[in-house]
Amino acid sequence: LWTIQGRISSGVVMSFLVAWGFLFDPISRINALSQTFTRGIVSAKRIFAILDTPDETHLTDGLRPAAMKGHVHFEDVSFAYSDEAPAVSNLTLEARPGETIALVGATGAGKSTALNLLTRFYEPTSGRILIDGSPLSELSKEWLRDNTGYVTQDNFLFNTTLRENLLLAKKDATDDELWKALELANAAEFVRRSPQGLDTVAGERGSRFSGGEKQRLSIARALLKNPPLLLLDEATSALDNRTERLVQEALENLRSDRTCFVIAHRLSTVQKAHRICVLDGGRLIEQGTHGELIAANGAYARLCEATLTVPGKNPQD
């Protein structure tokens, strides 16, 4: 009204601007606080969802055989997440002691789910899994996991020393045993270069080390554990050629004289397996050696053409 009538003074304008300056910062703070509060509610829901998850009880219940030989048998196993389509459907597969079995297939084929069933992170909807002739459901989860090594693409290191991270696999291991495992995993060199060697703190989620170094540390941890059953889930994905070669050498040391299941897309990882099993939609559609499956010119051969480099077709393989 004052502006329309031409009666506003410079003092009023200055008073308004000063008052607005005093109000602007609190209003901005309230807005920022509202956004922070909203994000906090979302985070709190996730935290409480974890806290409300029932504890895994009865880990020690069940059979505890004297030793695991590593004879694994999937008998018509099926599994589905909630009401979704089966992630694994009527899977029948056998791995004899000392064999390396490669699981290949497109994303969502059921490869990782099969390994999660083998470690009893999930229970089959139907069918059963046997280890050394004993139903998996009757074995102690603690015993099963004590005898199983699991190396994944995203390996977790706690924000503590390398020594303590490795000792998670074997609490009473000596320094000589730690260094031997690191040597076999091609990890000893960069550990020696670290500021405090084995006493170097890994950082949050292992942030002080590269992806390839964390994978080799994880392999060293598995070597230290020396499990009769080994599961490798995309253990060499997203690595440069030199790092992959070092990890592959470490995996060769790790796979010897034990039953091993390997999930991989890279030909260099799967072609040396005793048997390659091709999964599609949770079903086993083909199995054999690399040479046999290439000669059969079926699903595996097509998968190689699409995602791998087949020897003889590319000189850079």
PyMOL commands that set and color helices and strands:
alter all, ss='L'
color gray80, all
select helices_A, chain A and resi 2-5+10-51+111-118+136-138+141-146+162-166+175-184+188-193+197-199+204-206+211-225+241-255+267-270+290-296+299-307
alter helices_A, ss='H'
color red, helices_A
select strands_A, chain A and resi 72-79+88-95+100-104+126-131+134-135+148-152+229-233+259-263+275-280+283-288
alter strands_A, ss='S'
color yellow, strands_A
deselect
rebuild
show_as cartoon
